[in-house]
Amino acid sequence: MNRSLREFIALGSIMTGIFLLTVNLFTGVSSFWAIYPVALLLCPLVWVIINDKKKGSIVTSSLFVAFCVVQNWLETPHYFWVVYLLPLAIAWPAIVCAGMAALRRSFSYYVSISVIMYYVMLNIYFEPRFLWCIFPIFAFVWWPLSISLASRPLMLGVLGAGWTIIFFAMLNMITTPNLLWAIHPIFVTIWWPVSVYLAKKPFRFAVVGAMLTITYFSIINYMLSPDQLWAVYPAFAIVWWPLSVYYFVKRPVEA
């Protein structure tokens, strides 16, 4: 990092911190909300001052945890919410200190599994009635998955879409089992592997995409208003997609 960029980040952090503190003081000190963004601004400031990635990440993460512990103790001493932030505060300097080793599959598996197990235990201990640990599980699985399949886009698309579908299906079942809303993100997710597999086959992509979209609208029609067949209208418009691709893309190439 060159000197100009370091000075820019430092001055920008200081100016923004002073501005937020001033606004907080002039608008009312009953709620000292500026301490949160100012504390976050200290992280890049300390990073620039130390000018060392590894040491900077350790010091910054330590300051962040210390600030959260103090705020937890001052505002909600009866609920120790800072424990939810500890994995992220530890994972960041660990990744920075690991350097190129962080790109290895073994490292990604180790860190992801450790963080997932930590959040699962927190879920069981603090709030066993609601399975909220599926959110960090869903997020951290992407790291080893993307590293393992970085050179295989189709397999990444298939497994990534499958993992996303499982997540939304579970979330739908846990939160609102009487309302099948997961079909909407599932429909969007399916386009990922389909587009990768048929990227160089425009006509087949159009046919499969049209069939997929018509099926989606048909299911929505059946779920919401089975007595009124309105899905035929978007289906008619969608059919024009493969039809136009066939006559204006596929046939001219074959000719």
Secondary structure, 3 states (H helix, E strand, C coil): CCHHHHHHHHHHHHHHHHHHHHHHHHHCCCCCCCHHHHHHHHHHHHHHHHCCHHHHHHHHHHHHHHHHHHHHHHHCCCCCHHHHCHHHHHHHHHHHHHHHHHHCHHHHHHHHHHHHHHHHHHHHHHCCCCCCCHHHHHHHHHHHHHHHCCCCHHHHHHHHHHHHHHHHHHHHHHHCCCCCCCHHHHHHHHHHHHHHHCCCCHHHHHHHHHHHHHHHHHHHHHHHCCCCCCCHHHHHHHHHHHHHHHHHHHHHHHC
